[in-house]
Amino acid sequence: MKLQYQVLIALFIVSLAGGLIWSANYYHGQYLDAKSRADTAEQEVNGQREVIVTQAFNFSRFNQIAEYTSRHNSLIDASTEETVIQYREILRREKTCDLPVPADVAGGLLDYTHRLRASAMHPDTGDTNAVGDSAASAGRLTYCQAVLWIKPLLAAIEKANNQLVGIRKIEQSRK
């Protein structure tokens, strides 16, 4: 009987050792899976952190460029207004100020203006005003009016160029 107990005890010990080995192997696998998931999650968080930092830097840079461009364009507007006031004073004394620009030239300028306006409009034509075939006003374009429009038009071109420079800076900073 002693031998049977010894065999049973040996079987119990072997079973217990096998169970412990299986448990250790199973829980070690669970640990490795959890560690792998934690490492992956940490890498994703670090990647997201880098994206957020990059976006914050880009937003800050874009805002700086936009603020600089806006400030510079405001200075252009102020300078343009001063120049137009000076031109008005000079032209007020001109005797040839009321001479009309030839109709072909004035009509060409008006058509070009309508084309520019139409190309700048939103493609959804339901919300835009249609460009008419008739002139905006019955009066004629005078040389003084043309002179007074030149500086604001050049200022608008300069402001648009400043905005394009700002966009180019933003695009270069992205690369």
C-alpha positions as CSV (number, residue, x, y, z in Angstrom):
1,M,0.0,0.0,0.0
2,K,2.9,2.2,0.6
3,L,3.8,1.9,-3.0
4,Q,0.4,3.0,-4.2
5,Y,0.5,6.0,-2.0
6,Q,4.0,6.8,-3.3
7,V,2.8,6.5,-6.9
8,L,-0.3,8.7,-6.1
9,I,1.9,11.2,-4.4
10,A,4.4,11.1,-7.4
11,L,1.4,11.5,-9.8
12,F,0.1,14.4,-7.8
13,I,3.5,16.1,-7.7
14,V,4.0,15.6,-11.4
15,S,0.4,16.8,-12.1
16,L,1.0,19.8,-9.8
17,A,4.4,20.5,-11.5
18,G,2.7,20.2,-15.0
19,G,-0.1,22.5,-13.9
20,L,2.4,25.0,-12.6
21,I,4.4,24.9,-15.8
22,W,1.3,25.2,-17.9
23,S,0.0,28.1,-15.7
24,A,3.4,29.9,-15.9
25,N,3.5,29.4,-19.7
26,Y,-0.1,30.6,-20.1
27,Y,0.3,33.7,-17.9
28,H,3.7,34.5,-19.4
29,G,2.0,34.6,-22.8
30,Q,-0.8,36.8,-21.4
31,Y,1.9,39.1,-20.0
32,L,3.7,39.3,-23.3
33,D,0.5,40.1,-25.2
34,A,-0.4,42.8,-22.7
35,K,3.1,44.2,-22.9
36,S,3.0,44.2,-26.7
37,R,-0.3,46.0,-26.7
38,A,1.0,48.6,-24.1
39,D,4.1,49.2,-26.2
40,T,2.0,49.6,-29.4
41,A,-0.4,52.0,-27.6
42,E,2.6,54.0,-26.3
43,Q,4.1,54.2,-29.8
44,E,0.7,55.4,-31.1
45,V,0.5,58.0,-28.3
46,N,4.0,59.2,-29.1
47,G,3.1,59.4,-32.8
48,Q,0.0,61.4,-32.1
49,R,1.9,63.7,-29.7
50,E,4.4,64.4,-32.6
51,V,1.5,65.1,-35.0
52,I,-0.1,67.5,-32.5
53,V,3.2,69.3,-31.8
54,T,3.8,69.7,-35.6
55,Q,0.2,70.9,-36.1
56,A,0.5,73.4,-33.3
57,F,3.8,74.7,-34.7
58,N,2.3,75.0,-38.2
59,F,-0.8,76.8,-36.9
60,S,1.5,79.2,-35.0
61,R,3.7,79.8,-38.0
62,F,0.7,80.2,-40.3
63,N,-0.9,82.7,-37.9
64,Q,2.4,84.7,-37.7
65,I,2.6,84.8,-41.5
66,A,-1.1,85.8,-41.8
67,E,-0.7,88.5,-39.2
68,Y,2.4,89.9,-40.9
69,T,0.7,89.9,-44.3
70,S,-2.4,91.5,-42.8
71,R,-0.4,94.2,-41.1
72,H,1.6,94.9,-44.2
73,N,-1.5,95.1,-46.3
74,S,-3.0,97.6,-43.8
75,L,0.0,99.8,-44.3
76,I,-0.5,99.5,-48.1
77,D,-4.1,100.6,-47.7
78,A,-3.2,103.6,-45.6
79,S,-0.5,104.6,-48.1
80,T,-2.9,104.2,-51.0
81,E,-5.5,106.4,-49.3
82,E,-2.9,109.1,-48.7
83,T,-1.7,109.0,-52.3
84,V,-5.3,109.1,-53.7
85,I,-6.0,112.2,-51.5
86,Q,-2.8,113.8,-52.9
87,Y,-3.8,112.9,-56.4
88,R,-7.2,114.4,-55.9
89,E,-5.7,117.7,-54.8
90,I,-3.4,117.8,-57.8
91,L,-6.1,116.8,-60.3
92,R,-8.6,119.3,-58.9
93,R,-6.4,122.0,-60.4
94,E,-6.0,120.3,-63.8
95,K,-7.9,121.7,-66.7
96,T,-7.9,118.5,-68.7
97,C,-9.2,116.4,-65.9
98,D,-12.7,116.1,-67.3
99,L,-11.6,114.9,-70.7
100,P,-13.1,111.4,-71.4
101,V,-11.0,108.4,-72.1
102,P,-11.8,107.1,-75.6
103,A,-14.9,104.8,-75.6
104,D,-13.0,101.8,-77.0
105,V,-10.4,102.0,-74.2
106,A,-13.0,102.5,-71.5
107,G,-15.2,99.7,-72.9
108,G,-12.2,97.4,-73.0
109,L,-11.4,98.2,-69.4
110,L,-15.0,97.6,-68.3
111,D,-15.1,94.2,-70.2
112,Y,-11.8,93.2,-68.6
113,T,-13.2,94.2,-65.2
114,H,-16.3,92.1,-65.7
115,R,-14.1,89.1,-66.7
116,L,-11.9,89.5,-63.7
117,R,-15.0,89.7,-61.4
118,A,-16.7,86.7,-63.0
119,S,-13.5,84.6,-62.7
120,A,-13.2,85.5,-59.0
121,M,-16.8,84.6,-58.2
122,H,-17.8,81.3,-56.6
123,P,-18.6,78.6,-59.3
124,D,-22.1,78.2,-57.8
125,T,-23.9,80.7,-60.0
126,G,-27.1,80.6,-58.0
127,D,-25.5,82.9,-55.4
128,T,-23.7,85.3,-57.7
129,N,-24.9,88.4,-59.5
130,A,-24.9,88.0,-63.3
131,V,-22.6,90.2,-65.2
132,G,-24.7,92.4,-67.4
133,D,-24.0,93.5,-71.0
134,S,-24.6,97.1,-70.2
135,A,-22.2,99.6,-68.6
136,A,-22.4,100.1,-64.9
137,S,-23.1,103.8,-65.3
138,A,-24.2,106.0,-68.0
139,G,-21.3,108.4,-67.5
140,R,-18.0,108.2,-69.3
141,L,-14.6,107.4,-67.8
142,T,-12.5,110.5,-67.5
143,Y,-8.7,110.7,-67.3
144,C,-8.9,111.9,-63.7
145,Q,-11.0,108.9,-62.7
146,A,-8.5,106.6,-64.4
147,V,-5.6,108.2,-62.6
148,L,-7.4,107.9,-59.3
149,W,-8.1,104.2,-59.9
150,I,-4.5,103.3,-60.8
151,K,-3.0,103.5,-57.3
152,P,-5.8,101.4,-55.6
153,L,-5.5,98.8,-58.4
154,L,-1.7,98.6,-57.9
155,A,-2.3,98.4,-54.1
156,A,-4.7,95.5,-54.6
157,I,-2.2,93.7,-56.8
158,E,0.5,94.3,-54.2
159,K,-1.7,93.0,-51.4
160,A,-2.5,89.9,-53.5
161,N,1.2,89.3,-54.1
162,N,1.8,89.6,-50.4
163,Q,-0.8,87.0,-49.7
164,L,0.8,84.7,-52.4
165,V,4.2,85.2,-50.7
166,G,2.7,84.2,-47.4
167,I,1.2,81.1,-49.0
168,R,4.6,80.2,-50.5
169,K,6.3,80.6,-47.1
170,I,3.7,78.3,-45.6
171,E,4.2,75.8,-48.3
172,Q,8.0,75.9,-47.9
173,S,7.7,75.5,-44.1
174,R,5.7,72.3,-44.7
175,K,8.5,70.7,-46.7
